[in-house]
């Protein structure tokens, strides 16, 4: 495992963490290094950029959803074979679940992984005042190791030198480089169409250009030295990724432009517990793969591909028949939307979906739900009983509308900042809803899923 790692933290959202992180990864790759990406928090989008740049699956590190030992396990597993690991922060450095403590924050992840921190500061319209900002981040919380600063959005090289002089004198840490305010480059759209454009390689020139920009204004050798970190000690508990069982069931995973939001760990934990993963495309394939024992329909952008999903009536029939015949299925967010009666887009165009869940999905331009969730199951839920709790998050722009008596059909209860609500849909061996689960927060879900698949296989 690499002993070079670096957290890219920001003073707040929008300071340029993602742009700089991508450029830094590309710059290190250009020098022949193997780079591993990580993202603090539950976000799926930024890791897709990391993966495209580094050619290695980026992973999420989340100290609210997962215990410290699991965060270290994910980090050490993901870093195998890398020369340097780059951890992109979320929001401001100290912003997390609660304003009173660091849990769930980038600072928390930096301390758990004992990683040096590079602070990205928006220096627009200031000089010496930038030192006051950095000083505040240095003294707020013990344990965080801020080793350097990137001056972002400076007006000129002269402006950068003013900022650098002030910070280095007052804070005692180096300012290792800068990025100009008026860059001749813009980060591509971070939502719609991102995945297919990445998979087709269309963003490679953008990554290369961004890497060249970072390399030209950042002291890469000094940064690599600052990234030196102690070897992490793994706990005595077996790794999440240790093989527990040889494959006993086949699990179909929906994976294409419409469905691609999966934590790599979720898939690897399924494999370690005995699932052989078989990928399929609800857009292009005409039917489910043969001899499946279960289905996982993850999140994504089904609303953007609603017409193509609706046109593929053979797949819709195949999915509907399989689930009605009892194939143990989990559908998260986009997968849940796919299984409803229809999706209506923001352009008021309605497309028929699988029609297993009685109700319609309506897209809207404003966010409908965002935040962490504590999830308690139900006796009807084959994956998560009322005795077990999992953690996850919600993030969607759509709302679900049904005239059916869905009170009886809810799959679980979720607890978030706005209280407790009943959520999801359960019927037989189908569990569906807007919530994205992290299986490492409740391995019992995986064990119960594998068992349900084995039982279905035995009686099929």
VENSULJO-V342814 format. One record per residue. N is the residue number from 1. PHI is phi in degrees with one decimal (none if undefined). Layout:
[[N/PHI] [N/PHI]]
This chain:
[[1/none] [2/-61.5] [3/-106.4] [4/-113.3] [5/-151.4] [6/-151.7] [7/-94.1] [8/-96.3] [9/-107.3] [10/-124.1] [11/-73.6] [12/-176.3] [13/-67.3] [14/83.2] [15/-85.8] [16/109.1] [17/-60.4] [18/-66.0] [19/-59.1] [20/-66.6] [21/-59.6] [22/-61.3] [23/-63.1] [24/-65.2] [25/-59.7] [26/-64.5] [27/-66.6] [28/-67.4] [29/-62.1] [30/-61.0] [31/-87.5] [32/89.0] [33/-88.2] [34/-90.0] [35/-114.2] [36/-113.4] [37/-100.4] [38/-139.2] [39/-133.5] [40/-73.3] [41/91.4] [42/-91.0] [43/-60.8] [44/-97.7] [45/-74.9] [46/-57.3] [47/-60.2] [48/-66.7] [49/-64.9] [50/-54.5] [51/-60.8] [52/-65.5] [53/-74.5] [54/-87.1] [55/66.2] [56/-130.9] [57/-62.4] [58/-75.0] [59/-130.6] [60/-92.1] [61/-116.8] [62/-134.9] [63/-87.5] [64/-92.2] [65/-71.5] [66/-127.8] [67/-69.8] [68/-53.0] [69/-62.2] [70/-72.4] [71/-59.1] [72/-64.3] [73/-60.8] [74/-63.5] [75/-65.1] [76/-66.7] [77/-64.6] [78/-68.8] [79/-84.7] [80/-56.2] [81/85.4] [82/-94.4] [83/-83.7] [84/-152.2] [85/-109.1] [86/-114.3] [87/-107.9] [88/-81.3] [89/-75.5] [90/-130.0] [91/51.1] [92/-81.1] [93/-52.2] [94/-101.4] [95/-83.2] [96/-145.1] [97/-70.8] [98/-139.0] [99/-67.9] [100/-91.0] [101/-151.0] [102/-92.1] [103/-55.9] [104/84.3] [105/-93.8] [106/-62.4] [107/-59.4] [108/-61.7] [109/-63.0] [110/-62.8] [111/-77.1] [112/-62.2] [113/-91.8] [114/50.8] [115/-102.4] [116/-62.1] [117/-118.4] [118/-107.6] [119/-94.4] [120/-91.3] [121/-117.9] [122/-76.3] [123/-98.9] [124/-58.2] [125/62.7] [126/-153.0] [127/-132.3] [128/-62.4] [129/-59.9] [130/-60.1] [131/-65.9] [132/-65.1] [133/-63.8] [134/-61.0] [135/-59.1] [136/-60.8] [137/-67.6] [138/-68.7] [139/-99.6] [140/-64.1] [141/-140.7] [142/-72.0] [143/105.7] [144/-76.4] [145/-110.2] [146/-80.3] [147/-104.9] [148/-169.5] [149/-133.1] [150/-110.3] [151/-86.2] [152/-100.4] [153/60.1] [154/-80.3] [155/-80.9] [156/-165.0] [157/-65.1] [158/-62.8] [159/-59.9] [160/-57.2] [161/-64.7] [162/-62.1] [163/-62.4] [164/-59.6] [165/-59.8] [166/-64.7] [167/-66.3] [168/-65.6] [169/-70.6] [170/-88.1] [171/-112.1] [172/72.0] [173/-129.5] [174/-77.4] [175/-97.9] [176/-89.9] [177/168.0] [178/-150.6] [179/-133.8] [180/-74.1] [181/-65.3] [182/-103.6] [183/-77.9] [184/-84.6] [185/-163.4] [186/-128.3] [187/-66.6] [188/-64.2] [189/-51.2] [190/-93.0] [191/-126.7] [192/-76.2] [193/79.1] [194/-64.3] [195/-62.2] [196/-61.1] [197/-67.0] [198/-65.9] [199/-67.1] [200/-86.3] [201/80.3] [202/-68.6] [203/-92.9] [204/-56.6] [205/-61.4] [206/-62.4] [207/-60.7] [208/-63.2] [209/-65.2] [210/-65.9] [211/-62.6] [212/-65.2] [213/-62.8] [214/-63.6] [215/-61.3] [216/-81.0] [217/-124.9] [218/-123.6] [219/-79.3] [220/-66.0] [221/-66.6] [222/-62.5] [223/-64.5] [224/-62.9] [225/-66.0] [226/-64.8] [227/-81.4] [228/-62.7] [229/-144.3] [230/-68.9] [231/-68.4] [232/-79.1] [233/-92.5] [234/-77.7] [235/-74.5] [236/-74.3] [237/-66.0] [238/-63.0] [239/-65.7] [240/-55.6] [241/-97.5] [242/-69.2] [243/-69.7] [244/-96.8] [245/-141.5] [246/-75.0] [247/-55.9] [248/-121.7] [249/-141.4] [250/-109.2] [251/-114.3] [252/-82.5] [253/-114.7] [254/-70.9] [255/-147.1] [256/-166.0] [257/-61.8] [258/-83.4] [259/-132.1] [260/-152.1] [261/-90.3] [262/-134.9] [263/-71.9] [264/-53.0] [265/-63.3] [266/-58.3] [267/-69.2] [268/-70.6] [269/-66.3] [270/-58.1] [271/-64.4] [272/-65.2] [273/-96.2] [274/112.8] [275/-100.7] [276/-90.6] [277/-91.0] [278/-123.3] [279/-91.1] [280/-146.3] [281/-113.9] [282/-64.8] [283/-81.8] [284/-102.4] [285/-73.2] [286/-87.9] [287/-158.8] [288/-65.2] [289/-58.6] [290/-69.7] [291/59.5] [292/-76.7] [293/-112.7] [294/-171.3] [295/-135.2] [296/-123.5] [297/-106.0] [298/-82.3] [299/-81.5] [300/159.0] [301/-126.0] [302/-61.7] [303/-66.1] [304/-78.6] [305/-122.4] [306/-59.0] [307/-65.4] [308/-68.2] [309/-63.6] [310/-67.4] [311/-67.4] [312/-83.6] [313/-67.1] [314/-64.2] [315/-67.3] [316/-57.6] [317/-63.5] [318/-63.1] [319/-65.2] [320/-61.9] [321/-62.9] [322/-63.3] [323/-71.8] [324/-64.2] [325/-84.0] [326/99.0] [327/-64.8] [328/-59.0] [329/-133.1] [330/-116.5] [331/-123.9] [332/-109.4] [333/51.3] [334/-58.1] [335/-64.2] [336/-60.2] [337/-60.3] [338/-63.0] [339/-86.8] [340/-77.9] [341/-69.7] [342/-162.3] [343/-120.5] [344/-107.9] [345/-79.6] [346/-66.6] [347/-88.7] [348/66.9] [349/-95.4] [350/-108.8] [351/-126.2] [352/-75.1] [353/-111.2] [354/-72.1] [355/65.0] [356/-96.6] [357/-105.5] [358/-71.7] [359/160.4] [360/-121.1] [361/-105.1] [362/-119.8] [363/-80.3] [364/-138.0] [365/-83.0] [366/-100.2] [367/-62.6] [368/-93.3] [369/-158.1] [370/-154.5] [371/146.6] [372/-70.7] [373/-137.5] [374/-94.9] [375/-116.5] [376/-111.2] [377/-78.1] [378/-139.9] [379/-60.3] [380/-80.5] [381/-85.5] [382/-69.6] [383/-91.4] [384/-137.9] [385/-83.4] [386/-67.7] [387/-87.6] [388/-121.6] [389/-123.5] [390/-125.6] [391/-126.1] [392/-170.1] [393/-153.9] [394/-119.6] [395/-160.9] [396/-158.8] [397/-106.8] [398/-114.8] [399/-126.2] [400/-109.6] [401/-129.1] [402/-145.4] [403/-95.3] [404/-74.8] [405/-80.5] [406/-74.6] [407/-55.1] [408/-74.7] [409/-103.0] [410/-61.2] [411/-91.0] [412/-165.7] [413/-110.0] [414/-119.4] [415/-116.1] [416/-134.2] [417/-60.8] [418/-98.1] [419/103.8] [420/-102.0] [421/-142.1] [422/-84.2] [423/-145.1] [424/82.7] [425/-144.4] [426/-133.2] [427/-157.0] [428/60.8] [429/-98.6] [430/-111.4] [431/-123.4] [432/-142.7] [433/173.0] [434/-76.3] [435/-74.5] [436/-92.1] [437/-92.8] [438/-109.2] [439/-62.6] [440/-67.2] [441/-81.0] [442/-160.1] [443/-63.4] [444/-59.0] [445/-58.4] [446/-67.1] [447/-60.9] [448/-68.3] [449/-66.0] [450/-59.7] [451/-61.6] [452/-62.3] [453/-65.9] [454/-64.4] [455/-67.5] [456/-64.2] [457/-62.2] [458/-67.9] [459/-104.8] [460/-70.3]]
